[in-house]
Amino acid sequence: MLTRALAIAAVLGLAVAPPAGAADPLKPLRTPTPPVIDGDLGDAVWQSAPTVTGFKTWMPDYGKDMPDQTVVYYAYDAEHLYFAFRAFDSEPGRIKASIAARDGITADDWICINLDSFGDRQSLYGLYVNPLGIQGDSRFAAGREDFGFDAVWYSAGRIDEKGYTVEVRIPFKSLRYGDANPVRMALIFERRITRRSEQGTYPPLDPKVGPNFLTQNIPIEFADIRHYKLVEILPDAIYDYQMQRVNESLERVSSGPEFGLTAKYGVTAQLVFDGAVNPDFSQVEADAGQVDVNRRYALFYPEKRPFFLEGRDSFNFAGADYSPMQSVVHTRTIVNPIAGAKLTGKLGASGTLASIYAVDEQPDSAVAAGSPDYAQVAVVRYKHALKGDSYFGGFYTGREEGDAFNRVFGGDGSLRVTQAGALGFYAFGSSTRPHGEGTTDGHSVLANYTHDNRKMSLYLQALDVSQGFDTWTGYLTRAGVFQASAALTPRFYPTSAVVRRVEPSVIADYVRDAPSGLWEQWYEGGLSLVLPRSARITAKYHWSNEVFEKESFATSGVQAQASGQLTKEFRLQGSFSHQEAIYYSADPFPGTLTSASLVLLYQPSEQWLFDLRGTYSGFSQASDGRRLYDYGIYRAKTTYQWNRYLFFRGIGEYNTYRRQLLTDFLASFTYIPGTVFHVGYGSFYEKLEWQTDRYVPGRDLLETRRGFFLKLSYLWRL
């Protein structure tokens, strides 16, 4: 298959990057004595280990020497990878660092190991560490980075008069890699300095290629390391106590313990099976509120449940960012699973497999309407790697609810045609039968071209989604459209110390609405400035219209966004838009929509973080100026991070439109991913009052729901 695919690429004249093994690989020191991971680089291994330095910037501009040097040391033994960083800083008092929860360090200074463990240029582990040793980790594939991924690895950091130091230990057991000897991986080292809006890498990124990490990494080689067939057992226990207001008092509606078991088994060193019986599919923090009125399509809520987070990057696909079909697999559609199984990993040198099977308990309302008690959900994803970061792939998703079903099938791919340019495509078909109705078939097809380097970003796309296309396992915002669009963003780099980069942008977008045959247009011009302190200011104007219920409405307007690290303690970001708009209903009408948001992050010390944010949306009818709604959501979150393992968090959120208040308190201890203990308490208040035999809107907040939970799990690695 690979030989044939490469022959096709050659016939098409595709430009392909050399494989990760084409350059001379880094040769880490094999050490008999591992370093102590404490942030102190005095260990004997670091006195003998090879080093690399010479980081060059890629943000805000390419190819500049970073003002302060970074030195990376690298070593290994049969079971672990070891890295150490000496990050010099001429102003150590201005280093941005926090004792934060895992993945909460994106606003800090940090170093990152971008590791392609198979050396196939299809995906990366992103292993981030801030100057105090706090971790963040991610998976990158098909143009998207997913911070829902958590791996078991170890780090420590120290700030001193020279800057800061970091040590990292990565168990090979936490990675997936080839079974050859020696094993070749590939990597890029990266560093961020927040106050200067700078990010740099080793090896340096080529300005002509742009920010494509997959094709510009450098190989690293390890001989005689252990190859594992992973075995993990993760039992969990949850105690849940829920109360709800019935008549005039709060009464218990559910309580008691729940026990579950999740296990991992390495079918091969590269292919892992996950099985779960009565698993922990819960999430420990409530979803942040979103404006939920006057919506054309359903709100999108991100996945937070651990079972579904791992391996989610395998379901990324070409063209998702600018398509009505934003996700083929959106696991939040699996609402209440009672059992689940996954099979993920590599098949041979070039194949990647990801699959999910889940039994989803149906809500009472669906069962009352004739649905069975349980739905069966199946997902299969296969990718075949070509040279460079090119690939072909395929999907199947299905949800079966008795005689009703939805099935989606098709393929996608990305082909690198120049150093900075790639063609992406997908073609999916669907077959859908709602309860008591006939079967409807449909399609969704897309082709795009992206070009991104130092000089400019260019995006061209055409897509068609038929009226009959649907997905019950993904996230689709609109069917029955044909779209052609183009976006161009040239980049300029002034010599000014204040304005680091200038990005004017133009967009032209044409959409044909299939039900009406009418056309929509969107013409946009914008300007974005990159400033010091990780600041960015953007302003846009768009002239546009939108078709709804076979009518065309003007939707032109202005937008503005700004964000920046004002001081070491304060970060501010905000947005504002004002535009003509539609009131979405069976009898739609025009109006004006004003939206605004503001976020203030205040970090008075390494351990405290105050997160204050507000969102507002207001709509006025065009005919008479009458205000239809003012919708505000105001959220305050306070976190105290006792140490890297334990934090306490309180959340209060008030919805002015619904007149509802949510409070949420959490104490969380995470030793490693999987070994956790959570205690949570929450209440929900509404402005109601009791009148005779029912509740009616009132003036005062009344507690209508209350909940408490304990959650414990422990990861055994065998």
C-alpha positions as MATLAB code, in Angstrom:
seq = 'MLTRALAIAAVLGLAVAPPAGAADPLKPLRTPTPPVIDGDLGDAVWQSAPTVTGFKTWMPDYGKDMPDQTVVYYAYDAEHLYFAFRAFDSEPGRIKASIAARDGITADDWICINLDSFGDRQSLYGLYVNPLGIQGDSRFAAGREDFGFDAVWYSAGRIDEKGYTVEVRIPFKSLRYGDANPVRMALIFERRITRRSEQGTYPPLDPKVGPNFLTQNIPIEFADIRHYKLVEILPDAIYDYQMQRVNESLERVSSGPEFGLTAKYGVTAQLVFDGAVNPDFSQVEADAGQVDVNRRYALFYPEKRPFFLEGRDSFNFAGADYSPMQSVVHTRTIVNPIAGAKLTGKLGASGTLASIYAVDEQPDSAVAAGSPDYAQVAVVRYKHALKGDSYFGGFYTGREEGDAFNRVFGGDGSLRVTQAGALGFYAFGSSTRPHGEGTTDGHSVLANYTHDNRKMSLYLQALDVSQGFDTWTGYLTRAGVFQASAALTPRFYPTSAVVRRVEPSVIADYVRDAPSGLWEQWYEGGLSLVLPRSARITAKYHWSNEVFEKESFATSGVQAQASGQLTKEFRLQGSFSHQEAIYYSADPFPGTLTSASLVLLYQPSEQWLFDLRGTYSGFSQASDGRRLYDYGIYRAKTTYQWNRYLFFRGIGEYNTYRRQLLTDFLASFTYIPGTVFHVGYGSFYEKLEWQTDRYVPGRDLLETRRGFFLKLSYLWRL';
ca = [
       0.000    0.000    0.000;
       2.727    2.468    0.931;
       4.690    1.849   -2.277;
       1.568    2.379   -4.361;
       0.633    5.540   -2.429;
       4.089    7.010   -2.920;
       3.935    6.219   -6.605;
       0.647    8.115   -6.815;
       2.267   11.044   -5.015;
       5.117   11.021   -7.517;
       2.713   10.978  -10.474;
       0.854   13.946   -8.990;
       4.144   15.792   -8.598;
       3.729   16.190   -4.861;
       6.587   17.808   -2.981;
       7.422   15.610   -0.016;
       9.720   16.332    2.891;
      12.477   13.834    3.680;
      11.609   11.299    6.397;
      12.713   11.917    9.952;
      15.686    9.617    9.524;
      17.127   11.490    6.528;
      19.229   13.912    8.620;
      21.962   12.816   11.004;
      20.141   11.937   14.235;
      20.918   13.312   17.656;
      22.786   10.743   19.744;
      21.778   11.052   23.402;
      24.022    9.782   26.185;
      23.095    6.353   27.503;
      23.477    6.684   31.237;
      23.795    3.937   33.884;
      22.849    6.441   36.592;
      19.621    8.407   36.079;
      19.457   12.036   37.171;
      17.376   13.090   40.135;
      14.461   15.116   38.751;
      14.627   18.146   41.045;
      15.562   21.037   38.736;
      19.225   20.971   39.792;
      21.560   20.355   36.852;
      24.437   19.216   39.061;
      23.861   15.520   38.289;
      26.817   13.699   36.752;
      24.799   12.763   33.672;
      24.425   16.409   32.652;
      28.179   16.952   32.839;
      28.657   14.297   30.128;
      25.471   14.546   28.075;
      25.530   16.163   24.616;
      23.840   19.533   24.200;
      22.197   21.677   21.558;
      21.721   25.446   21.535;
      21.207   28.175   18.969;
      17.439   28.701   19.278;
      15.945   31.005   16.611;
      12.607   32.777   16.851;
       9.516   31.929   14.822;
       7.230   34.341   16.704;
       6.778   37.210   16.073;
       9.347   36.850   13.245;
      11.498   34.018   11.940;
      15.219   33.473   12.154;
      16.180   35.985   14.875;
      18.561   35.037   17.661;
      16.673   34.804   20.940;
      18.086   37.466   23.297;
      18.808   34.869   25.987;
      20.487   31.545   25.266;
      18.834   28.159   25.810;
      20.900   24.989   26.281;
      19.302   21.524   26.044;
      20.895   18.340   27.425;
      19.628   14.890   26.445;
      20.209   11.343   27.708;
      18.398    8.023   28.146;
      18.491    4.537   29.590;
      16.538    1.380   28.768;
      13.323    2.683   30.337;
      13.386    6.492   30.228;
      14.167    9.605   28.206;
      15.868   12.451   30.071;
      16.086   16.123   29.130;
      17.465   19.158   30.916;
      17.172   22.832   29.978;
      19.213   25.818   31.082;
      17.086   28.806   30.017;
      19.116   31.961   30.575;
      17.214   35.187   31.277;
      18.792   38.603   31.803;
      15.762   39.688   33.870;
      14.933   36.690   36.091;
      12.560   38.793   38.194;
      10.262   39.154   35.174;
       9.993   35.439   34.391;
       6.293   34.501   34.173;
       5.570   31.306   36.129;
       2.815   29.870   38.299;
       2.164   26.820   40.445;
      -0.813   25.845   38.353;
      -2.917   22.793   37.646;
      -1.852   20.574   34.790;
      -2.277   22.274   31.384;
      -2.787   25.641   33.091;
       0.558   27.153   32.060;
      -0.128   28.458   28.542;
       0.177   32.095   29.695;
       3.534   31.412   31.421;
       7.063   31.236   30.116;
       7.758   27.617   29.179;
       9.873   25.117   27.318;
       8.369   22.378   25.159;
       9.547   19.052   23.762;
       7.626   18.466   20.530;
       8.162   14.720   20.131;
       7.238   12.637   17.088;
       7.643    9.219   18.687;
       7.223    7.252   15.442;
       9.268    9.639   13.310;
       6.540    9.488   10.654;
       5.625   13.209   10.687;
       1.949   12.521   11.315;
       1.556   13.584   14.946;
       3.397   15.041   17.930;
       3.414   14.829   21.686;
       3.697   18.352   23.095;
       5.363   18.178   26.543;
       5.384   21.638   28.140;
       7.099   22.656   31.384;
       7.061   26.093   33.015;
       9.977   27.497   35.086;
       8.555   25.947   38.277;
       8.295   22.481   36.743;
       4.506   22.481   36.212;
       3.422   20.376   33.255;
       1.148   20.705   30.266;
       0.798   18.074   27.573;
      -0.976   17.772   24.263;
      -1.291   15.795   21.062;
      -1.044   17.446   17.642;
      -2.389   15.897   14.427;
      -4.037   17.108   11.195;
      -3.472   20.765   12.077;
      -5.076   20.699   15.548;
      -3.514   20.619   19.008;
      -5.486   18.840   21.731;
      -4.685   19.611   25.371;
      -7.140   16.964   26.578;
      -4.331   14.407   26.367;
      -2.538   13.512   29.646;
       0.526   11.263   29.913;
       2.551   10.022   32.863;
       5.918   11.795   32.962;
       7.936   13.778   35.489;
       9.424   17.278   35.627;
      10.906   19.842   37.990;
      12.033   23.439   37.598;
      13.875   26.187   39.486;
      14.235   29.926   38.996;
      17.650   31.351   39.877;
      19.768   34.434   39.219;
      20.676   33.210   35.712;
      17.138   32.403   34.564;
      15.661   28.971   35.167;
      16.410   25.267   34.839;
      14.102   22.355   34.014;
      14.585   18.573   34.208;
      12.300   16.036   32.519;
      11.957   12.248   32.755;
       9.691   10.513   30.222;
       9.024    6.773   30.669;
       9.127    4.929   27.358;
       6.072    3.111   28.716;
       4.132    6.390   28.342;
       4.927    6.638   24.628;
       4.046    4.684   21.518;
       7.004    4.020   19.193;
       8.337    1.622   16.579;
       9.672   -1.842   17.384;
      12.997   -1.499   15.530;
      16.412   -1.373   17.162;
      17.598    1.328   17.296;
      14.370    3.314   17.661;
      14.244    6.581   15.749;
      12.013    9.375   16.896;
      12.094   13.061   15.947;
      11.668   16.287   17.867;
      11.747   20.065   18.021;
      12.690   21.930   21.195;
      10.729   25.121   21.796;
      10.844   28.041   24.247;
       8.386   30.842   24.976;
       9.163   34.200   26.648;
       5.794   35.799   27.404;
       6.822   39.398   28.077;
       8.602   39.635   24.709;
       5.893   37.829   22.677;
       8.683   35.505   21.527;
       8.814   31.818   20.726;
      11.885   30.093   19.367;
      12.943   26.592   18.391;
      15.838   24.264   17.845;
      16.219   23.323   15.081;
      15.167   26.717   13.697;
      12.033   26.801   11.560;
      12.584   27.725    7.916;
      10.773   31.007    7.024;
       9.907   29.542    3.614;
       8.209   26.529    5.206;
       6.435   28.367    8.014;
       5.167   26.942   11.317;
       5.019   23.339   10.135;
       6.643   21.458   12.999;
       5.922   18.017   11.548;
       8.180   18.438    8.513;
      11.032   20.330   10.225;
      11.892   18.157   13.209;
      15.267   16.528   13.750;
      15.694   12.766   14.356;
      16.927   11.325   17.632;
      18.040    7.713   18.057;
      17.879    5.259   20.981;
      19.526    1.835   20.983;
      18.547   -1.194   23.085;
      15.542    0.311   24.833;
      12.706   -1.738   26.285;
       9.610   -2.447   24.230;
       6.461   -2.707   26.283;
       3.084   -4.304   25.954;
       1.236   -1.883   28.148;
      -1.021   -3.175   30.934;
      -2.886   -0.656   33.078;
      -5.769   -1.111   35.498;
      -7.766    1.890   36.660;
     -10.487    1.194   39.236;
     -12.621    4.131   40.291;
     -15.231    4.882   42.909;
     -17.707    7.747   43.063;
     -20.122    8.732   45.796;
     -22.807   11.109   44.600;
     -25.565   12.863   46.581;
     -28.119   14.948   44.681;
     -31.010   17.061   45.960;
     -33.736   18.883   44.041;
     -36.517   21.193   45.131;
     -39.848   19.416   45.166;
     -42.816   21.516   46.208;
     -41.480   23.739   48.992;
     -38.344   21.885   50.105;
     -35.149   20.318   48.836;
     -35.424   16.549   48.712;
     -32.938   13.834   47.901;
     -33.383   12.499   44.367;
     -30.341   10.237   44.161;
     -27.430    9.119   46.286;
     -25.023    6.266   46.703;
     -21.735    4.827   45.488;
     -20.775    3.803   41.966;
     -17.821    1.572   41.104;
     -16.157    1.135   37.756;
     -13.132   -0.381   36.103;
     -11.109    0.721   33.082;
      -8.222   -1.317   31.724;
      -5.580   -0.913   29.023;
      -3.891   -3.798   27.307;
      -1.132   -3.558   24.722;
      -2.219   -5.881   21.928;
       1.176   -5.056   20.449;
       3.791   -2.516   21.504;
       2.017   -0.018   19.241;
      -1.679   -0.991   19.470;
      -3.640   -0.557   22.716;
      -7.090   -1.819   23.720;
      -9.111    0.122   26.320;
     -12.121   -1.501   27.952;
     -14.457   -0.028   30.546;
     -17.233   -1.535   32.652;
     -19.470    0.990   34.399;
     -16.676    3.465   33.765;
     -16.122    6.929   35.185;
     -17.536    9.109   32.409;
     -18.070   12.075   34.718;
     -16.482   15.521   34.587;
     -15.501   17.414   37.711;
     -16.246   20.982   36.600;
     -19.476   22.357   35.176;
     -19.421   23.678   31.621;
     -18.996   27.433   31.378;
     -22.265   29.128   30.441;
     -22.883   30.222   26.849;
     -25.482   32.481   25.289;
     -28.188   30.023   24.270;
     -30.897   32.215   22.705;
     -31.336   33.145   19.054;
     -29.102   30.326   17.830;
     -29.187   28.916   14.296;
     -27.469   25.722   15.410;
     -26.780   23.886   18.655;
     -24.074   25.044   21.048;
     -20.771   23.181   21.035;
     -19.531   21.922   24.410;
     -15.976   20.539   24.570;
     -15.266   17.031   25.798;
     -13.944   16.852   29.372;
     -14.426   13.172   30.277;
     -11.091   11.329   30.654;
     -12.081    8.128   28.823;
     -12.891   10.008   25.631;
     -10.066   12.551   25.825;
      -7.187   10.145   25.268;
      -6.565    9.481   21.588;
      -9.045   12.114   20.458;
      -6.419   13.627   18.124;
      -6.750   10.535   15.900;
     -10.195   11.787   14.828;
      -8.898   15.107   13.480;
      -9.474   15.450    9.760;
      -8.599   17.793    6.912;
     -10.724   20.908    6.452;
     -12.515   20.821    9.808;
     -11.670   24.373   10.899;
     -13.637   26.150    8.156;
     -16.391   23.656    7.397;
     -20.004   23.284    8.584;
     -18.944   19.764    9.594;
     -16.557   20.718   12.358;
     -16.251   17.230   13.791;
     -16.904   13.737   12.434;
     -16.549   12.346   15.965;
     -17.849   14.544   18.775;
     -18.021   12.256   21.790;
     -20.290   14.596   23.768;
     -23.074   13.057   21.624;
     -22.491    9.907   23.725;
     -24.371   11.291   26.708;
     -24.691    8.527   29.300;
     -22.518    5.520   28.353;
     -22.675    2.449   30.578;
     -19.802    0.643   28.832;
     -17.150    1.491   26.306;
     -14.167    0.120   24.429;
     -11.401    1.640   22.310;
      -8.662    0.261   20.078;
      -5.980    2.785   19.116;
      -2.454    2.738   17.778;
      -0.288    1.852   14.805;
      -0.767   -0.884   12.241;
       2.624   -1.448   10.672;
       4.945    1.397    9.763;
       2.346    3.615    8.064;
      -1.124    2.791    9.368;
      -2.959    4.338   12.320;
      -6.199    2.916   13.753;
      -8.620    4.521   16.205;
     -11.975    3.008   17.115;
     -14.677    3.425   19.760;
     -17.636    1.301   20.756;
     -20.060    2.505   23.427;
     -23.446    1.552   24.805;
     -25.295    4.795   25.497;
     -28.254    4.823   27.870;
     -31.106    6.805   26.314;
     -32.865    9.594   28.242;
     -36.339    8.872   29.625;
     -37.922   11.289   27.148;
     -36.473    9.370   24.186;
     -37.578    6.011   25.610;
     -41.088    7.384   26.165;
     -41.136    8.465   22.505;
     -40.383    4.924   21.344;
     -36.582    4.685   21.395;
     -34.931    1.612   22.921;
     -33.315    1.845   26.333;
     -29.819    1.823   24.836;
     -28.147    3.108   21.671;
     -25.116    1.433   20.100;
     -22.326    3.753   18.948;
     -19.450    2.604   16.745;
     -16.559    4.652   15.313;
     -13.645    3.471   13.155;
     -10.852    5.734   11.876;
      -7.885    4.637    9.723;
      -4.998    6.796    8.442;
      -2.231    5.801    6.061;
       0.895    7.966    6.201;
       2.657    9.096    3.037;
       5.975   10.913    2.897;
       6.299   14.091    4.916;
       3.079   14.932    6.725;
       0.811   13.781    3.865;
      -1.791   11.081    4.490;
      -4.935    9.361    3.227;
      -7.606    8.245    5.681;
     -11.116    6.939    6.177;
     -13.991    7.107    8.697;
     -17.042    5.127    9.671;
     -19.402    6.314   12.408;
     -22.738    4.842   13.331;
     -25.399    5.298   15.965;
     -28.122    2.631   16.101;
     -31.314    3.228   18.080;
     -33.515    0.233   17.350;
     -34.977    0.734   13.876;
     -33.525    4.259   13.729;
     -29.932    4.933   12.747;
     -27.386    7.369   11.393;
     -24.277    6.168    9.553;
     -21.487    8.298    8.126;
     -18.683    6.928    5.960;
     -15.972    8.308    3.712;
     -12.387    9.467    3.473;
     -10.096   12.433    3.918;
      -6.499   13.360    3.257;
      -3.788   15.971    3.151;
      -1.107   16.138    0.449;
       1.882   18.437    0.762;
       2.460   20.017   -2.647;
       5.044   22.683   -1.728;
       7.176   23.317    1.331;
       4.525   25.658    2.761;
       1.449   24.461    0.857;
      -0.895   21.509    1.227;
      -4.066   20.220   -0.405;
      -6.745   18.925    1.939;
      -9.942   17.087    1.122;
     -12.737   14.960    2.477;
     -15.761   13.165    1.026;
     -18.412   11.708    3.325;
     -21.763   10.117    2.758;
     -24.519    9.644    5.310;
     -27.582    7.444    5.648;
     -30.155    8.464    8.243;
     -33.444    6.936    9.367;
     -35.276    8.723   12.204;
     -37.846    6.767   14.227;
     -40.909    5.964   12.174;
     -39.600    7.645    9.015;
     -37.875    6.698    5.794;
     -34.165    6.678    5.036;
     -32.446    9.837    3.747;
     -29.013    9.857    2.136;
     -26.654   12.799    1.764;
     -23.070   13.877    1.188;
     -20.511   16.365    2.426;
     -17.431   17.019    0.272;
     -14.609   19.549    0.590;
     -11.326   20.499   -1.072;
      -8.957   23.193    0.153;
      -5.478   24.587   -0.280;
      -3.466   26.140    2.542;
      -0.198   28.041    2.303;
       1.451   29.383    5.452;
       4.959   30.797    5.839;
       6.723   33.958    6.990;
       5.387   36.115    4.152;
       1.712   35.217    4.143;
      -1.125   32.869    4.899;
      -3.442   31.849    2.035;
      -6.557   29.701    2.273;
      -8.771   28.555   -0.629;
     -11.747   26.254   -0.173;
     -14.804   24.802   -1.884;
     -17.374   22.537   -0.239;
     -20.821   21.099   -0.763;
     -23.128   19.723    1.942;
     -26.387   18.276    0.646;
     -29.707   18.810    2.387;
     -29.913   15.127    3.270;
     -26.537   14.918    5.021;
     -26.644   14.428    8.788;
     -24.491   13.104   11.606;
     -25.571   11.931   15.055;
     -22.018   11.313   16.241;
     -20.347   14.509   14.962;
     -20.993   18.245   15.011;
     -22.649   19.776   11.940;
     -23.715   23.424   11.933;
     -25.571   23.545    8.619;
     -26.626   21.339    5.704;
     -27.812   22.256    2.226;
     -25.005   24.642    1.271;
     -22.401   25.077   -1.429;
     -19.496   27.333   -0.389;
     -16.458   28.847   -2.100;
     -14.103   31.017   -0.062;
     -10.668   32.623   -0.088;
      -8.634   34.278    2.667;
      -5.300   36.097    2.382;
      -3.156   37.441    5.228;
       0.190   39.013    4.225;
       2.645   39.587    7.070;
       4.926   42.579    7.626;
       7.638   43.013   10.242;
       8.363   46.628   11.241;
      11.618   47.537   12.930;
       9.588   49.169   15.716;
      10.051   47.842   19.238;
       6.316   48.356   19.841;
       4.661   46.823   16.778;
       6.312   43.454   16.202;
       4.150   42.214   13.325;
       1.407   43.637   11.086;
      -1.195   41.369    9.474;
      -3.794   42.881    7.142;
      -6.366   40.351    5.970;
      -9.058   39.995    3.325;
     -11.749   37.319    3.034;
     -14.275   36.612    0.305;
     -16.902   33.959    0.905;
     -19.830   32.847   -1.272;
     -22.525   30.436   -0.095;
     -25.472   29.069   -2.032;
     -28.387   28.073    0.190;
     -29.853   24.934   -1.403;
     -33.442   25.164   -0.033;
     -33.943   28.681   -1.440;
     -31.399   28.857   -4.245;
     -30.280   32.241   -2.855;
     -26.653   33.313   -2.482;
     -24.875   34.688    0.568;
     -21.769   36.888    0.407;
     -19.197   37.752    3.043;
     -16.473   40.295    2.262;
     -14.156   41.112    5.141;
     -11.177   43.375    5.680;
      -9.149   43.367    8.850;
      -5.924   44.455   10.508;
      -4.069   42.702   13.319;
      -1.064   44.007   15.267;
       1.277   41.830   17.322;
       2.757   43.773   20.252;
       5.065   43.001   23.194;
       3.726   41.286   26.324;
       1.940   38.669   24.207;
      -0.462   41.381   23.093;
      -2.542   41.399   19.926;
      -5.075   43.949   18.657;
      -7.450   43.109   15.798;
     -10.144   45.138   14.038;
     -12.424   43.903   11.219;
     -15.336   45.045    9.095;
     -17.495   42.694    7.060;
     -20.156   43.374    4.455;
     -22.389   40.339    4.327;
     -25.805   38.772    4.112;
     -27.270   35.477    5.313;
     -30.152   33.340    4.085;
     -32.601   31.885    6.604;
     -36.026   30.373    5.954;
     -35.603   31.246    2.256;
     -35.132   34.955    2.996;
     -31.967   37.030    2.687;
     -30.972   39.336    5.550;
     -28.137   41.853    5.861;
     -25.548   40.869    8.490;
     -22.791   43.497    8.000;
     -20.891   44.799   10.980;
     -17.664   45.479   12.859;
     -15.565   43.384   15.219;
     -12.631   44.154   17.499;
     -10.489   42.019   19.791;
      -7.579   42.823   22.078;
      -5.511   40.754   24.498;
      -2.253   41.115   26.370;
      -0.218   40.479   29.498;
      -0.425   43.953   31.030;
       1.959   43.136   33.883;
       3.377   39.961   35.335;
       0.226   39.750   37.476;
      -2.532   40.952   35.103;
      -3.745   39.596   31.777;
      -6.655   41.219   29.942;
      -8.580   40.193   26.848;
     -11.775   41.501   25.367;
     -13.919   41.562   22.257;
     -16.751   43.682   20.833;
     -18.994   43.348   17.801;
     -21.962   45.257   16.432;
     -23.778   44.098   13.324;
     -27.026   43.673   11.480;
     -28.514   40.306   12.377;
     -31.403   37.861   12.098;
     -33.851   36.803   14.759;
     -34.017   33.063   14.079;
     -37.612   31.838   14.260;
     -40.309   30.360   12.040;
     -41.082   33.960   11.085;
     -37.616   35.591   11.090;
     -37.030   39.320   11.056;
     -33.999   41.667   10.934;
     -32.392   43.511   13.804;
     -29.083   44.559   15.296;
     -26.905   42.387   17.517;
     -24.348   43.750   19.964;
     -21.948   41.323   21.659;
     -19.067   41.859   24.053;
     -16.799   39.819   26.289;
     -14.132   40.669   28.854;
     -11.647   38.440   30.675;
      -9.372   39.560   33.512;
      -6.801   37.162   34.936;
      -5.081   38.267   38.124;
      -2.223   36.228   39.550;
      -0.935   37.971   42.684;
       1.417   35.080   43.526;
       2.626   31.802   42.081;
      -0.241   29.958   43.802;
      -3.306   32.223   43.499;
      -5.276   32.848   40.305;
      -8.428   34.958   39.994;
     -10.310   34.520   36.718;
     -13.089   37.070   36.112;
     -15.035   37.075   32.867;
     -18.242   38.422   31.453;
     -20.197   37.825   28.249;
     -23.001   40.008   26.890;
     -25.360   39.730   23.920;
     -28.243   42.047   23.089;
     -30.718   42.105   20.177;
     -32.940   44.962   18.955;
     -35.695   44.650   16.348;
     -34.975   46.727   13.253;
     -38.555   47.872   12.577;
     -39.137   49.760   15.829;
     -35.880   49.490   17.814;
     -37.575   47.358   20.472;
     -35.099   45.464   22.664;
     -35.859   41.748   22.516;
     -33.265   40.576   24.989;
     -30.199   41.499   27.006;
     -28.272   38.376   27.898;
     -25.338   38.488   30.318;
     -23.211   35.745   31.885;
     -20.756   36.720   34.601;
     -18.333   34.140   35.945;
     -15.727   34.321   38.717;
     -13.294   31.489   39.344;
     -10.717   31.490   42.130;
      -8.007   28.842   42.306;
      -5.451   28.237   45.034;
      -2.754   25.771   43.948;
      -1.282   24.412   47.191;
       1.398   22.552   45.255;
       1.670   20.816   41.893;
      -0.666   18.061   43.085;
      -3.391   19.769   45.133;
      -5.654   22.716   44.348;
      -8.837   24.293   45.680;
     -11.240   26.049   43.342;
     -14.458   28.013   43.703;
     -16.743   29.131   40.857;
     -19.706   31.470   40.838;
     -21.662   32.155   37.640;
     -24.744   34.339   37.224;
     -26.972   34.323   34.151;
     -28.936   37.587   33.939;
     -31.297   36.352   31.223;
     -32.239   33.085   32.943;
     -31.893   34.706   36.384;
     -29.881   31.745   37.602;
     -26.829   31.427   39.857;
     -24.433   28.487   39.834;
     -21.884   27.850   42.583;
     -19.269   25.125   42.346;
     -16.514   24.193   44.815;
     -13.789   21.624   44.196;
     -10.769   20.214   45.991;
      -8.610   18.147   43.654;
      -5.511   16.022   44.189;
      -3.776   14.544   41.122;
      -0.570   12.624   41.691;
      -0.311   11.403   38.108;
      -3.012   11.202   35.435;
      -5.371    8.474   36.641;
      -4.423    8.627   40.309;
      -6.777   11.318   41.559;
      -9.048   12.300   44.432;
     -11.767   14.936   44.011;
     -14.290   16.400   46.435;
     -16.961   18.652   44.996;
     -20.022   20.579   46.123;
     -22.381   22.686   44.038;
     -25.668   24.545   44.218;
     -28.052   26.003   41.653;
     -30.289   28.993   42.388;
     -33.205   30.499   40.472;
     -35.322   33.591   41.049;
     -38.558   31.823   41.981;
     -41.229   31.940   44.637;
     -43.929   29.504   45.732;
     -47.516   30.485   45.004;
     -50.267   28.138   46.117;
     -49.224   24.976   44.259;
     -46.346   25.892   41.970;
     -43.266   28.040   41.513;
     -43.480   31.288   39.555;
     -40.851   33.932   38.727;
     -39.833   35.838   41.841;
     -37.451   38.505   43.129;
     -35.145   36.434   45.311;
     -32.757   33.614   44.493;
     -34.005   30.231   45.673;
     -31.802   27.128   45.828;
     -33.401   24.535   43.531;
     -30.616   21.937   43.241;
     -27.695   20.840   45.404;
     -25.056   18.208   44.883;
     -22.023   16.671   46.552;
     -19.568   14.091   45.216;
     -16.406   12.190   46.072;
     -14.333   10.668   43.313;
     -11.311    8.401   43.702;
      -9.272    6.473   41.158;
      -5.873    4.815   41.196;
      -3.716    3.877   38.218;
      -1.831    0.578   38.344;
       0.836    0.055   35.695;
       1.939   -3.565   35.423;
];
